[in-house]
Structures are given as C-alpha cells and as structure tokens.
Amino acid sequence: MIKEIIVVEGKSDISAVKRAVDAEVIATSGLGINENIIKIIKKASENRGIIIITDPDFPGKKIRNILSAEIENCKHAYIPRDKAKKDGDIGVENASPEDIREALKNARAEIADAAEVFTNEDMIYYGLVGNDNASKIRALLGDELAIGYCSAKQFLKRLNAFGITREELEKAINKVDNEEQIN
C-alpha cells in the first residue's frame, strides 16, 4: 500500500490507479476543482502526504498548478504523453498499470527553498532552448528525469524545484543522446 494519497482528475483515473497500485485515491473532478475539494486534499496532505498524477495535457497542468499553489509538500508524478495516449485521447486512464507504477515510483517533491543550480545559460549550453530540437530534447529529458514535458521556462523551474543535480541532468542527456542515435 502506498502511504501517500494519490490525487487524480476523475473517476476513470481512480480506476486506472487502483488497477496499478493499492492506494487511496482522490479525484479533483477535473477543472471542476473547488475550495471544498482543495480543503479535502490539503487535509490528506497534512495527514499522509499526497502524490499528484494528472493527465499530461493543458488541463492536467492547470490542475497541478492550482494544487501546488494551495498545498505545500506535494509530490509530483508524471506519465509521458506517449504512454497516456489511446485513440487520440490523452489521460492517466489510458496508461498501463506498469507506467502508472513507474510514474509513482519516480514521484518527486518540490523543494521549497531550492537552490538555483541551473540558469538560462545552462539551458542554452545543453541545447534546451534556442534550436529546432530543443522542444523534443526537453520532452525526452522530461520523461527520463520524471519531471514531465513543459516549456523551457517551466523546465528550468522544475530542474531547480525538484532538486535535479547537474550529474543527473548530464546522465539523462547522455542516455537520451545514445537512444536517439540508435533510433
């Protein structure tokens, strides 16, 4: 049984998570999230901790941001878009139990007073901005580092907020580079 309470968007996501792991799960009702739901999730966070796992799309990102702004000590789990897609639909409910377990295993907590390890100059140096492949590279690295896909500005924020080390980033870059050469 997972100690933390898993927070998802809807009922289909609850079913998918419960097929993957033994855990208590709360749904936000998608973008219908309201103060009452936030209060329940906040209480869950205080008592047992929470792991947020939302769809890898715009509404999922918006829900994640709402919860992160309202609740301290959230852990974040990300499912890669390609593993959450089925017949053109993107969502946690489409992910396999193995992919859900992997995302939960790699959940990361945001560090409140995170040191700024990475800067805009690092983003340029590593090719994460300013070139035609930057978006693709960020997507691959987001999956590898389990921090999800996002814009360059958000990627830089997540690198620092999740306490990614330079060694972790460079190891992920090398792995992604090697896999790209094979494909």
KEBAPA-536868 format. One record per atom (N, C-alpha, C): residue number from 1; residue in one letter; atom name; y, x, z. Coordinates in nm, 4 decimals. Atoms other than C-alpha are relative to their C-alpha. Last residue first. Example, Ala and Ser with C-alpha at 12.3 -4.5 7.8 and 13.67 -1.06 7.14 Angstrom:
BEGIN
  nr rest atom        y        x        z
   2    S    N  -0.1190  -0.0820  -0.0060
   2    S   CA  -0.1060   1.3670   0.7140
   2    S    C   0.1090  -0.0770   0.0730
   1    A    N  -0.1190   0.0890   0.0000
   1    A   CA  -0.4500   1.2300   0.7800
   1    A    C   0.1200   0.0900   0.0000
//
This chain:
BEGIN
  nr rest atom        y        x        z
 183    N    N  -0.0096   0.1265   0.0747
 183    N   CA   0.5164   1.6604  -3.3346
 183    N    C   0.0721   0.0225  -0.1265
 182    I    N   0.1359   0.0431   0.0348
 182    I   CA   0.4100   2.0053  -3.2074
 182    I    C   0.0050  -0.1245  -0.0871
 181    Q    N   0.0489  -0.0900   0.1042
 181    Q   CA   0.7639   2.1441  -3.2198
 181    Q    C  -0.1392  -0.0404  -0.0460
 180    E    N  -0.0689   0.0340   0.1245
 180    E   CA   0.8907   1.8393  -3.0290
 180    E    C  -0.0472   0.0878  -0.1158
 179    E    N   0.0609   0.1232   0.0523
 179    E   CA   0.6295   1.8937  -2.7576
 179    E    C   0.0621  -0.0400  -0.1328
 178    N    N   0.1357  -0.0305   0.0455
 178    N   CA   0.7402   2.2548  -2.7086
 178    N    C  -0.0676  -0.1225  -0.0594
 177    D    N  -0.0099  -0.0833   0.1195
 177    D   CA   1.1099   2.1592  -2.6910
 177    D    C  -0.1384   0.0290  -0.0579
 176    V    N  -0.0431   0.0894   0.1080
 176    V   CA   1.0352   1.8771  -2.4436
 176    V    C   0.0094   0.0775  -0.1320
 175    K    N   0.1124   0.0889   0.0297
 175    K   CA   0.8397   2.1156  -2.2202
 175    K    C   0.0332  -0.0910  -0.1170
 174    N    N   0.1048  -0.0786   0.0656
 174    N   CA   1.1091   2.3836  -2.2388
 174    N    C  -0.1182  -0.0873  -0.0395
 173    I    N  -0.0489  -0.0332   0.1344
 173    I   CA   1.3820   2.1299  -2.1614
 173    I    C  -0.1059   0.0775  -0.0766
 172    A    N   0.0102   0.1227   0.0803
 172    A   CA   1.1802   1.9943  -1.8670
 172    A    C   0.0453   0.0261  -0.1432
 171    K    N   0.1428   0.0221   0.0203
 171    K   CA   1.1382   2.3471  -1.7239
 171    K    C  -0.0224  -0.1230  -0.0890
 170    E    N   0.0434  -0.0967   0.1011
 170    E   CA   1.5103   2.4087  -1.7759
 170    E    C  -0.1499  -0.0121  -0.0290
 169    L    N  -0.0559   0.0360   0.1304
 169    L   CA   1.6008   2.0889  -1.5925
 169    L    C  -0.0509   0.0940  -0.1084
 168    E    N   0.0662   0.1227   0.0472
 168    E   CA   1.3647   2.1569  -1.3019
 168    E    C   0.0479  -0.0381  -0.1399
 167    E    N   0.1369  -0.0367   0.0353
 167    E   CA   1.4938   2.5174  -1.2666
 167    E    C  -0.0764  -0.1216  -0.0544
 166    R    N  -0.0100  -0.0657   0.1306
 166    R   CA   1.8547   2.3970  -1.2743
 166    R    C  -0.1401   0.0380  -0.0497
 165    T    N  -0.0381  -0.1416  -0.0037
 165    T   CA   1.7681   2.1661  -0.9872
 165    T    C   0.0079   0.0541  -0.1428
 164    I    N   0.0777  -0.0789   0.0963
 164    I   CA   1.7736   1.7873  -1.0048
 164    I    C   0.0486   0.1447   0.0074
 163    G    N   0.0335  -0.1324  -0.0506
 163    G   CA   1.9277   1.6481  -0.6873
 163    G    C  -0.0891   0.0819  -0.0916
 162    F    N   0.1412  -0.0025  -0.0363
 162    F   CA   1.9149   1.2839  -0.7913
 162    F    C  -0.0463   0.1384   0.0424
 161    A    N   0.0286   0.0994  -0.1035
 161    A   CA   2.2933   1.2451  -0.7830
 161    A    C  -0.1458   0.0027   0.0463
 160    N    N  -0.0549  -0.0390  -0.1289
 160    N   CA   2.3578   1.5715  -0.9723
 160    N    C  -0.0415  -0.0962   0.1118
 159    L    N   0.0499  -0.1343  -0.0301
 159    L   CA   2.1298   1.5098  -1.2689
 159    L    C   0.0447   0.0424   0.1392
 158    R    N   0.1358   0.0102  -0.0549
 158    R   CA   2.2138   1.1399  -1.2468
 158    R    C  -0.0591   0.1361   0.0322
 157    K    N  -0.0073   0.0575  -0.1343
 157    K   CA   2.5891   1.1981  -1.2892
 157    K    C  -0.1385  -0.0054   0.0645
 156    L    N  -0.0561  -0.1044  -0.0855
 156    L   CA   2.5320   1.4281  -1.5871
 156    L    C   0.0061  -0.0484   0.1445
 155    F    N   0.1055  -0.1003  -0.0142
 155    F   CA   2.3075   1.1643  -1.7456
 155    F    C   0.0460   0.1117   0.0930
 154    Q    N   0.0932   0.0496  -0.1005
 154    Q   CA   2.5696   0.8942  -1.6778
 154    Q    C  -0.1123   0.1017   0.0239
 153    K    N  -0.0726   0.0044  -0.1277
 153    K   CA   2.8364   1.0897  -1.8672
 153    K    C  -0.0936  -0.0432   0.1137
 152    A    N  -0.0192  -0.1372  -0.0464
 152    A   CA   2.5946   1.1729  -2.1496
 152    A    C   0.0674   0.0027   0.1375
 151    S    N  -0.1065  -0.0716   0.0695
 151    S   CA   2.4875   0.8097  -2.1851
 151    S    C   0.0132   0.1407   0.0581
 150    C    N  -0.1370   0.0449  -0.0236
 150    C   CA   2.1573   0.6948  -2.0403
 150    C    C   0.0976   0.0813  -0.0833
 149    Y    N  -0.0915  -0.0293   0.1096
 149    Y   CA   1.7786   0.7191  -2.0609
 149    Y    C   0.1388  -0.0527   0.0348
 148    G    N  -0.0353   0.1016   0.0985
 148    G   CA   1.5797   0.7240  -1.7394
 148    G    C   0.0956   0.0481  -0.1071
 147    I    N  -0.1327   0.0515  -0.0357
 147    I   CA   1.5753   0.9560  -1.4390
 147    I    C   0.0504  -0.1004  -0.1031
 146    A    N   0.0119   0.1312  -0.0669
 146    A   CA   1.2034   1.0373  -1.4446
 146    A    C   0.1345  -0.0509   0.0510
 145    L    N  -0.0513  -0.0184  -0.1361
 145    L   CA   1.2668   1.4051  -1.5322
 145    L    C  -0.0082  -0.1277   0.0838
 144    E    N   0.0700  -0.1117  -0.0630
 144    E   CA   1.0443   1.3862  -1.8421
 144    E    C   0.0420   0.0185   0.1457
 143    D    N   0.1394   0.0391  -0.0243
 143    D   CA   1.1697   1.0418  -1.9434
 143    D    C  -0.0732   0.1090   0.0780
 142    G    N  -0.0047   0.1084  -0.0984
 142    G   CA   1.5345   1.1388  -1.9007
 142    G    C  -0.1390  -0.0484   0.0349
 141    L    N  -0.0137  -0.0619  -0.1321
 141    L   CA   1.4590   1.4643  -2.0824
 141    L    C   0.0064  -0.1050   0.1100
 140    L    N   0.1247  -0.0711  -0.0310
 140    L   CA   1.3268   1.2776  -2.3861
 140    L    C   0.0045   0.0634   0.1393
 139    A    N   0.1047   0.1014  -0.0177
 139    A   CA   1.6201   1.0332  -2.3871
 139    A    C  -0.1316   0.0672   0.0399
 138    R    N  -0.0200   0.0631  -0.1313
 138    R   CA   1.8728   1.3137  -2.3291
 138    R    C  -0.1088  -0.1037   0.0274
 137    I    N   0.0384  -0.0985  -0.1009
 137    I   CA   1.7245   1.5057  -2.6251
 137    I    C   0.0158  -0.0587   0.1405
 136    K    N   0.1465  -0.0082   0.0009
 136    K   CA   1.7446   1.1975  -2.8487
 136    K    C  -0.0487   0.0964   0.1086
 135    S    N   0.0503   0.1257  -0.0556
 135    S   CA   2.1084   1.1372  -2.7532
 135    S    C  -0.1521   0.0026   0.0096
 134    A    N  -0.0258   0.0076  -0.1442
 134    A   CA   2.1997   1.5022  -2.8086
 134    A    C  -0.0585  -0.1257   0.0628
 133    N    N   0.1248   0.0257  -0.0723
 133    N   CA   2.0306   1.5297  -3.1500
 133    N    C   0.0191  -0.0242   0.1493
 132    D    N   0.0686   0.1181   0.0526
 132    D   CA   2.3461   1.4956  -3.3643
 132    D    C  -0.1266  -0.0371   0.0775
 131    N    N   0.0780  -0.0260   0.1203
 131    N   CA   2.5460   1.7396  -3.1532
 131    N    C  -0.0780  -0.1256  -0.0381
 130    G    N  -0.0673  -0.0738   0.1067
 130    G   CA   2.8257   1.7353  -2.8964
 130    G    C  -0.0842   0.0383  -0.1191
 129    V    N  -0.1156   0.0674   0.0607
 129    V   CA   2.6361   1.6416  -2.5830
 129    V    C   0.0474   0.0837  -0.1185
 128    L    N   0.0121   0.1384  -0.0420
 128    L   CA   2.3008   1.7301  -2.4248
 128    L    C   0.1193  -0.0855  -0.0423
 127    G    N   0.0089   0.0851   0.1186
 127    G   CA   2.2777   2.0583  -2.6158
 127    G    C  -0.0130  -0.1482   0.0317
 126    Y    N   0.1378   0.0443   0.0200
 126    Y   CA   2.1942   2.2631  -2.3044
 126    Y    C  -0.0158  -0.0948  -0.1195
 125    Y    N   0.0893  -0.1151   0.0081
 125    Y   CA   2.5244   2.4537  -2.3170
 125    Y    C  -0.1438  -0.0407  -0.0323
 124    I    N  -0.0210  -0.0609   0.1320
 124    I   CA   2.7260   2.1379  -2.3873
 124    I    C  -0.0998   0.1143  -0.0211
 123    M    N   0.0435   0.1010   0.0975
 123    M   CA   2.5830   1.9516  -2.0877
 123    M    C   0.0128   0.0550  -0.1418
 122    D    N   0.1467  -0.0067   0.0053
 122    D   CA   2.6211   2.2685  -1.8813
 122    D    C  -0.0538  -0.0986  -0.1034
 121    E    N   0.0322  -0.1226   0.0736
 121    E   CA   2.9920   2.2804  -1.9681
 121    E    C  -0.1514   0.0175  -0.0124
 120    N    N  -0.0094   0.0310   0.1437
 120    N   CA   3.0251   1.9183  -1.8594
 120    N    C  -0.0353   0.1218  -0.0848
 119    T    N  -0.1348   0.0352   0.0456
 119    T   CA   2.9062   2.0295  -1.5152
 119    T    C  -0.0046  -0.0396  -0.1473
 118    F    N  -0.0215   0.0018   0.1447
 118    F   CA   2.5756   2.0589  -1.3286
 118    F    C   0.1400  -0.0498  -0.0335
 117    V    N   0.0722  -0.1135   0.0552
 117    V   CA   2.5150   2.1616  -0.9679
 117    V    C   0.0313   0.0131  -0.1488
 116    E    N  -0.0143   0.0017   0.1447
 116    E   CA   2.7773   1.9291  -0.8253
 116    E    C  -0.0614   0.1279  -0.0561
 115    A    N  -0.0795  -0.1118   0.0495
 115    A   CA   2.6446   1.8994  -0.4740
 115    A    C   0.0075  -0.0099  -0.1515
 114    A    N   0.0652  -0.0965   0.0883
 114    A   CA   2.5162   1.5576  -0.3818
 114    A    C   0.0978   0.1092  -0.0437
 113    D    N  -0.0991  -0.1068   0.0126
 113    D   CA   2.6835   1.3865  -0.0891
 113    D    C  -0.0558   0.1121  -0.0865
 112    A    N  -0.1356   0.0505  -0.0225
 112    A   CA   2.4939   1.0588  -0.1155
 112    A    C   0.1067   0.1077  -0.0221
 111    I    N  -0.0502  -0.0792  -0.1113
 111    I   CA   2.1741   1.1961  -0.2720
 111    I    C   0.1477  -0.0337   0.0166
 110    E    N  -0.1298  -0.0611   0.0279
 110    E   CA   2.0214   0.9275  -0.4893
 110    E    C   0.0431   0.0741   0.1251
 109    A    N  -0.1117   0.0521  -0.0777
 109    A   CA   1.6550   0.8723  -0.4126
 109    A    C   0.1280   0.0698  -0.0455
 108    R    N  -0.0905  -0.0965  -0.0625
 108    R   CA   1.3960   0.9386  -0.6783
 108    R    C   0.1101  -0.0721   0.0764
 107    A    N  -0.1264   0.0590  -0.0462
 107    A   CA   1.0928   0.7425  -0.7917
 107    A    C   0.0820   0.1045   0.0744
 106    N    N  -0.1115  -0.0903   0.0283
 106    N   CA   0.8308   0.9628  -0.9621
 106    N    C   0.1356  -0.0541   0.0446
 105    K    N   0.0327  -0.1308  -0.0575
 105    K   CA   0.5292   0.7884  -0.8082
 105    K    C   0.1172   0.0974  -0.0144
 104    L    N  -0.0169   0.0120  -0.1454
 104    L   CA   0.6890   0.4526  -0.8866
 104    L    C  -0.0282   0.1329   0.0699
 103    A    N  -0.1432   0.0168  -0.0287
 103    A   CA   0.7308   0.5447  -1.2538
 103    A    C   0.0243  -0.0063   0.1508
 102    E    N  -0.0656  -0.1291   0.0271
 102    E   CA   0.3725   0.6760  -1.2738
 102    E    C   0.1495  -0.0078   0.0331
 101    R    N   0.0364  -0.0911  -0.1096
 101    R   CA   0.2352   0.3606  -1.1091
 101    R    C   0.0691   0.1351  -0.0162
 100    I    N  -0.0720   0.0480  -0.1189
 100    I   CA   0.4273   0.1442  -1.3567
 100    I    C  -0.0298   0.0913   0.1185
  99    D    N  -0.1397  -0.0394   0.0172
  99    D   CA   0.3000   0.3534  -1.6491
  99    D    C   0.0853  -0.0455   0.1178
  98    E    N  -0.0103  -0.1458  -0.0147
  98    E   CA  -0.0597   0.3243  -1.5253
  98    E    C   0.1453   0.0459  -0.0106
  97    P    N   0.0076  -0.0343  -0.1429
  97    P   CA  -0.0272  -0.0537  -1.4748
  97    P    C   0.0144   0.1507   0.0243
  96    S    N   0.1373  -0.0027  -0.0506
  96    S   CA   0.0837  -0.0794  -1.8386
  96    S    C   0.0020   0.0297   0.1497
  95    A    N   0.0535  -0.1330  -0.0301
  95    A   CA   0.4428  -0.1719  -1.9149
  95    A    C  -0.1434  -0.0116   0.0532
  94    N    N   0.0745  -0.0504   0.1154
  94    N   CA   0.5283  -0.5041  -2.0797
  94    N    C  -0.0656   0.1360   0.0248
  93    E    N   0.1211   0.0813   0.0171
  93    E   CA   0.6327  -0.6796  -1.7564
  93    E    C  -0.0860   0.0466  -0.1175
  92    V    N   0.1019  -0.0507  -0.0914
  92    V   CA   0.8767  -0.3953  -1.6888
  92    V    C  -0.1315  -0.0738  -0.0225
  91    G    N   0.0009   0.0422  -0.1387
  91    G   CA   1.0750  -0.5100  -1.9897
  91    G    C  -0.1134   0.0606   0.0795
  90    I    N  -0.0017  -0.1138  -0.0912
  90    I   CA   1.1686  -0.4613  -2.3522
  90    I    C   0.0030  -0.0520   0.1428
  89    D    N  -0.0514   0.0350  -0.1324
  89    D   CA   1.0681  -0.7254  -2.6073
  89    D    C  -0.0088   0.1227   0.0902
  88    G    N  -0.1457   0.0032   0.0028
  88    G   CA   1.0309  -0.6197  -2.9723
  88    G    C   0.0648  -0.0354   0.1331
  87    D    N  -0.0460   0.0993   0.0980
  87    D   CA   0.6611  -0.7092  -2.9825
  87    D    C   0.1515  -0.0169   0.0019
  86    K    N   0.1122   0.0718   0.0599
  86    K   CA   0.5944  -0.5065  -2.6697
  86    K    C   0.0571  -0.1088  -0.0899
  85    K    N  -0.0301   0.0809   0.1182
  85    K   CA   0.8220  -0.2429  -2.5203
  85    K    C  -0.1271  -0.0631  -0.0551
  84    A    N  -0.0331   0.1329  -0.0526
  84    A   CA   0.8089  -0.1000  -2.1690
  84    A    C   0.0279  -0.0977  -0.1140
  83    K    N   0.1149   0.0451  -0.0787
  83    K   CA   0.6349   0.2281  -2.2568
  83    K    C   0.0227  -0.1388   0.0602
  82    D    N   0.1154   0.0153   0.0886
  82    D   CA   0.8773   0.3050  -2.5419
  82    D    C  -0.1250  -0.0478   0.0743
  81    R    N  -0.0123   0.1165   0.0888
  81    R   CA   1.1718   0.2337  -2.3142
  81    R    C  -0.1247  -0.0215  -0.0840
  80    P    N  -0.0555  -0.0298   0.1317
  80    P   CA   1.0595   0.4877  -2.0515
  80    P    C  -0.0023  -0.1234  -0.0904
  79    I    N   0.1067   0.0056   0.0998
  79    I   CA   0.9927   0.3298  -1.7102
  79    I    C   0.0641   0.0319  -0.1342
  78    Y    N  -0.0335   0.0285   0.1397
  78    Y   CA   1.2382   0.4381  -1.4433
  78    Y    C  -0.1257  -0.0002  -0.0855
  77    A    N   0.1144  -0.0293   0.0857
  77    A   CA   1.2034   0.4310  -1.0653
  77    A    C   0.0359  -0.0449  -0.1408
  76    H    N  -0.0025   0.0520   0.1362
  76    H   CA   1.5083   0.4502  -0.8409
  76    H    C  -0.1227   0.0464  -0.0765
  75    K    N   0.0728  -0.0890   0.0896
  75    K   CA   1.5110   0.4893  -0.4644
  75    K    C  -0.0018  -0.0680  -0.1358
  74    C    N   0.0928   0.0561   0.0992
  74    C   CA   1.7838   0.3109  -0.2784
  74    C    C  -0.0745   0.1135  -0.0677
  73    N    N   0.1369  -0.0519  -0.0111
  73    N   CA   1.9338   0.4715   0.0323
  73    N    C  -0.1011  -0.0667  -0.0923
  72    E    N   0.0202  -0.1452  -0.0112
  72    E   CA   2.2522   0.2645   0.0487
  72    E    C  -0.1494   0.0317   0.0020
  71    I    N   0.1049  -0.0391  -0.0937
  71    I   CA   2.2883  -0.0893  -0.0807
  71    I    C  -0.0167   0.1513  -0.0006
  70    E    N   0.0033   0.0826  -0.1211
  70    E   CA   2.5872  -0.2600  -0.2441
  70    E    C  -0.0927   0.0538   0.1090
  69    A    N  -0.1346   0.0073  -0.0571
  69    A   CA   2.6827  -0.0130  -0.5186
  69    A    C   0.0006  -0.0721   0.1352
  68    S    N  -0.0368  -0.1336  -0.0491
  68    S   CA   2.3201   0.0753  -0.5888
  68    S    C   0.1369  -0.0006   0.0666
  67    L    N   0.0752  -0.0280  -0.1226
  67    L   CA   2.2287  -0.2941  -0.6156
  67    L    C   0.0392   0.1348   0.0605
  66    I    N  -0.0452   0.0952  -0.1031
  66    I   CA   2.5028  -0.3717  -0.8664
  66    I    C  -0.0678   0.0326   0.1326
  65    N    N  -0.1325  -0.0437  -0.0456
  65    N   CA   2.4228  -0.0552  -1.0650
  65    N    C   0.0552  -0.0906   0.1095
  64    R    N   0.0199  -0.1238  -0.0775
  64    R   CA   2.0509  -0.1412  -1.0867
  64    R    C   0.1338   0.0472   0.0579
  63    I    N   0.0583   0.0419  -0.1280
  63    I   CA   2.1399  -0.4946  -1.2010
  63    I    C  -0.0179   0.1201   0.0916
  62    K    N  -0.1060   0.0700  -0.0733
  62    K   CA   2.3683  -0.3538  -1.4740
  62    K    C  -0.0497  -0.0439   0.1382
  61    K    N  -0.0926  -0.1020  -0.0490
  61    K   CA   2.1041  -0.1042  -1.5869
  61    K    C   0.1102  -0.0646   0.0845
  60    G    N   0.0693  -0.0733  -0.1060
  60    G   CA   1.8472  -0.3817  -1.6143
  60    G    C   0.0888   0.1059   0.0628
  59    P    N   0.0015   0.0816  -0.1220
  59    P   CA   2.0951  -0.5972  -1.8098
  59    P    C  -0.0695   0.0703   0.1175
  58    F    N  -0.1331   0.0163  -0.0588
  58    F   CA   2.1584  -0.3064  -2.0528
  58    F    C  -0.0006  -0.0887   0.1246
  57    D    N  -0.0954   0.0567   0.0951
  57    D   CA   1.7941  -0.2130  -2.1118
  57    D    C   0.1328  -0.0212   0.0719
  56    P    N  -0.0806  -0.1081   0.0573
  56    P   CA   1.5179  -0.0116  -1.9424
  56    P    C   0.0910  -0.0526  -0.1120
  55    D    N   0.0254  -0.0203   0.1423
  55    D   CA   1.3985  -0.3123  -1.7383
  55    D    C   0.0899   0.1116  -0.0540
  54    T    N  -0.0490   0.1048   0.0887
  54    T   CA   1.4385  -0.2675  -1.3652
  54    T    C  -0.0331   0.0336  -0.1447
  53    I    N   0.0616  -0.0256   0.1305
  53    I   CA   1.2491  -0.0668  -1.1050
  53    I    C   0.0376  -0.1170  -0.0912
  52    I    N  -0.0484   0.0869   0.1070
  52    I   CA   1.4420  -0.0390  -0.7788
  52    I    C  -0.0671   0.0419  -0.1299
  51    I    N   0.0063  -0.0731   0.1265
  51    I   CA   1.2481   0.1156  -0.4913
  51    I    C   0.0399  -0.1002  -0.1076
  50    I    N   0.0273   0.0692   0.1262
  50    I   CA   1.3396  -0.0145  -0.1495
  50    I    C  -0.0105   0.0989  -0.1147
  49    G    N  -0.0414  -0.0738   0.1186
  49    G   CA   1.3332   0.1063   0.2099
  49    G    C  -0.0354  -0.0798  -0.1244
  48    R    N   0.1118  -0.0746   0.0597
  48    R   CA   1.1324  -0.0412   0.4941
  48    R    C   0.0404   0.0906  -0.1150
  47    N    N   0.1269   0.0047  -0.0730
  47    N   CA   1.3648  -0.2120   0.7435
  47    N    C  -0.1071   0.0927  -0.0560
  46    E    N  -0.0193  -0.0489  -0.1370
  46    E   CA   1.7142  -0.1215   0.6209
  46    E    C  -0.1332   0.0095   0.0745
  45    S    N  -0.0323  -0.1422   0.0065
  45    S   CA   1.6172  -0.1561   0.2553
  45    S    C   0.0130   0.0601   0.1394
  44    A    N   0.1249  -0.0691   0.0345
  44    A   CA   1.4494  -0.4917   0.3168
  44    A    C   0.0221   0.1514  -0.0019
  43    K    N   0.0820   0.0055  -0.1225
  43    K   CA   1.7655  -0.6126   0.4905
  43    K    C  -0.1330   0.0738  -0.0227
  42    K    N  -0.0625  -0.0936  -0.0943
  42    K   CA   1.9737  -0.4996   0.1892
  42    K    C  -0.0810   0.0066   0.1298
  41    I    N   0.0391  -0.1345   0.0438
  41    I   CA   1.7310  -0.6775  -0.0452
  41    I    C   0.0580   0.1060   0.0941
  40    I    N   0.1439  -0.0136  -0.0241
  40    I   CA   1.7707  -1.0039   0.1466
  40    I    C  -0.0468   0.1415  -0.0341
  39    K    N   0.0170  -0.0050  -0.1459
  39    K   CA   2.1513  -0.9691   0.1560
  39    K    C  -0.1472   0.0209   0.0358
  38    I    N  -0.0421  -0.1346  -0.0418
  38    I   CA   2.1581  -0.8878  -0.2178
  38    I    C  -0.0199   0.0166   0.1506
  37    I    N   0.1069  -0.0922   0.0411
  37    I   CA   1.9567  -1.2034  -0.2863
  37    I    C   0.0339   0.1425   0.0437
  36    N    N   0.1171   0.0292  -0.0836
  36    N   CA   2.2054  -1.4112  -0.0837
  36    N    C  -0.1151   0.0950  -0.0326
  35    E    N  -0.0178  -0.0585  -0.1336
  35    E   CA   2.5054  -1.2440  -0.2472
  35    E    C  -0.1204  -0.0225   0.0904
  34    N    N  -0.1146   0.0523  -0.0744
  34    N   CA   2.3836  -1.3278  -0.5977
  34    N    C   0.0040   0.0634   0.1388
  33    I    N  -0.0085  -0.0615  -0.1326
  33    I   CA   2.1579  -1.1932  -0.8719
  33    I    C   0.1263  -0.0508   0.0704
  32    G    N  -0.0336   0.1070  -0.0929
  32    G   CA   2.1448  -1.4348  -1.1649
  32    G    C   0.0089   0.0505   0.1433
  31    L    N  -0.1443  -0.0065  -0.0223
  31    L   CA   2.1549  -1.1237  -1.3842
  31    L    C   0.0495  -0.1166   0.0848
  30    G    N  -0.0741  -0.0583   0.1114
  30    G   CA   1.7800  -1.1104  -1.3394
  30    G    C   0.1470   0.0117   0.0320
  29    S    N  -0.0310   0.1111   0.0919
  29    S   CA   1.6483  -1.3392  -1.0682
  29    S    C   0.0861   0.0495  -0.1149
  28    T    N  -0.1442   0.0258  -0.0079
  28    T   CA   1.6680  -1.0399  -0.8301
  28    T    C   0.0407  -0.1265  -0.0737
  27    A    N  -0.0675   0.0138   0.1298
  27    A   CA   1.2928  -1.0325  -0.7719
  27    A    C   0.1467  -0.0349   0.0215
  26    I    N  -0.1084   0.0985  -0.0002
  26    I   CA   1.1339  -0.8963  -0.4519
  26    I    C   0.0617  -0.0021  -0.1396
  25    V    N  -0.0942  -0.0040   0.1119
  25    V   CA   0.7986  -0.7168  -0.4379
  25    V    C   0.1015  -0.1123   0.0138
  24    E    N  -0.0829   0.1186  -0.0111
  24    E   CA   0.5656  -0.6223  -0.1511
  24    E    C   0.1090   0.0121  -0.1056
  23    A    N  -0.1352  -0.0128  -0.0539
  23    A   CA   0.3194  -0.3634  -0.2627
  23    A    C   0.0640  -0.1366   0.0148
  22    D    N  -0.0026   0.0903  -0.1150
  22    D   CA  -0.0418  -0.3006  -0.3641
  22    D    C   0.1355   0.0203   0.0667
  21    V    N   0.0023  -0.0559  -0.1351
  21    V   CA   0.0017  -0.1382  -0.7018
  21    V    C  -0.0042  -0.1108   0.1046
  20    A    N   0.0026  -0.1466  -0.0019
  20    A   CA  -0.0411  -0.1913  -1.0773
  20    A    C  -0.0190   0.0581   0.1401
  19    R    N   0.1219  -0.0443   0.0694
  19    R   CA  -0.1335  -0.5588  -1.1061
  19    R    C  -0.0169   0.1512   0.0119
  18    K    N   0.1130   0.0306  -0.0892
  18    K   CA   0.1287  -0.6330  -0.8355
  18    K    C  -0.1345   0.0324  -0.0657
  17    V    N   0.0018  -0.0999  -0.1073
  17    V   CA   0.3915  -0.4540  -1.0477
  17    V    C  -0.1204  -0.0239   0.0917
  16    A    N   0.0360  -0.1301   0.0575
  16    A   CA   0.3086  -0.6624  -1.3561
  16    A    C  -0.0106   0.1067   0.1084
  15    S    N   0.1423   0.0012   0.0368
  15    S   CA   0.3084  -0.9901  -1.1612
  15    S    C  -0.0452   0.1357  -0.0520
  14    I    N   0.0760   0.0022  -0.1255
  14    I   CA   0.6447  -0.9126  -0.9999
  14    I    C  -0.1488   0.0071  -0.0309
  13    D    N  -0.0001  -0.1377  -0.0502
  13    D   CA   0.7849  -0.8191  -1.3417
  13    D    C  -0.0781   0.0096   0.1308
  12    S    N   0.0959  -0.0729   0.0835
  12    S   CA   0.6839  -1.1585  -1.4804
  12    S    C  -0.0120   0.1455   0.0451
  11    K    N   0.1369   0.0335  -0.0395
  11    K   CA   0.8608  -1.3232  -1.1853
  11    K    C  -0.1053   0.0744  -0.0820
  10    G    N   0.0501   0.1367   0.0057
  10    G   CA   1.1931  -1.1516  -1.2483
  10    G    C  -0.1460  -0.0147   0.0366
   9    E    N  -0.0908   0.1028   0.0495
   9    E   CA   1.4253  -0.8516  -1.2150
   9    E    C  -0.0560  -0.1417   0.0122
   8    V    N   0.0091   0.0199   0.1446
   8    V   CA   1.2381  -0.6062  -0.9947
   8    V    C   0.0938  -0.1128  -0.0409
   7    V    N  -0.0966   0.0981   0.0478
   7    V   CA   1.2804  -0.4641  -0.6427
   7    V    C  -0.0055  -0.0023  -0.1528
   6    I    N  -0.0376  -0.0215   0.1397
   6    I   CA   0.9795  -0.2892  -0.4879
   6    I    C   0.0941  -0.1127  -0.0427
   5    I    N   0.0068   0.1257   0.0727
   5    I   CA   0.9621  -0.2912  -0.1088
   5    I    C   0.0538   0.0260  -0.1399
   4    E    N  -0.1249   0.0634   0.0404
   4    E   CA   0.8923   0.0502   0.0363
   4    E    C  -0.0261  -0.1331  -0.0694
   3    K    N  -0.0811   0.0324  -0.1172
   3    K   CA   0.5700   0.1404   0.2166
   3    K    C   0.1256  -0.0762  -0.0391
   2    I    N  -0.1265  -0.0723   0.0051
   2    I   CA   0.3440   0.1260  -0.0892
   2    I    C   0.0871  -0.0474   0.1157
   1    M    N  -0.1190   0.0841   0.0000
   1    M   CA   0.0000   0.0000   0.0000
   1    M    C   0.1243   0.0878   0.0000
//
